[in-house]
Amino acid sequence: MTNGDMRNGPCGVCGADEVYQGEFTGQVGLRPVGVTLGKRPVFDVYLCGACGHAQWHLKLTPGLRSYIERRLDRRPPR
């Protein structure tokens, strides 16, 4: 588990300030486990150039948020 949000600072794993941003999209789908239907979201991806750690952050639209709330299982905090 990381110690920080790489969108706002250094790598949460190794502390390096060598963080790069990109986008991940394509022929992937976000879906509930075991279901074959889904949406095609776009993720902002932050990569540490020192240790290789990556964080993905979903670009939430109102429609995608609604889909997530209706179709995916919510995981309670531990």
Buried (B, 14 or more C-beta within 10 A) or exposed (E): EEEEEBEEEBBBBEEEEEBEEEEEEEEEEBBEEEEEEBBEBEBBBBBBEBEEBBBEEEEEEEEBEEBBEEBBEEEEEE
